[in-house]
């Protein structure tokens, strides 16, 4: 029997020349996804805490079940990384990760940075599982001030 791998499928040809194709398993979408990135905070970019917190990423849990995000990482192309501590995102709920400082709650988390993360002229937000694999990503160019993903 001859085995040929063809773009994620396996073709097996027997003596009769018949072929059987088995589809490769599809990668499951993460229950927690990047919903929106507000990369250009309103007003002047003056590095005030208010301006820094006008820059945020909204994550949404698309499932009905709560998800523990401990160890999940949110990062940009440069490598600036926010790592979740113990945090549970309820089913069908969202959380906003702000760049600046503030008091963490069930719906708002704060990175604690004193400089901007998300580039106004284009960037990519990556959400990674604790093992480092990509759960979701969202890219944008230089138009607008936010991107729905």
Secondary structure, 3 states (H helix, E strand, C coil): CEEEEECCEEEEECCCCCEEEECCCCCCCCCEEEEEEECCCCCCCCCCHHHHHCCEEEEEECCCCCEECCCCEEECCCCCEEECCCCEECCCCEEEEECCCCCCCCCEEECCCCCCCCCCCCEEEEEECCCCCEEEEEEECCCCCEEEC
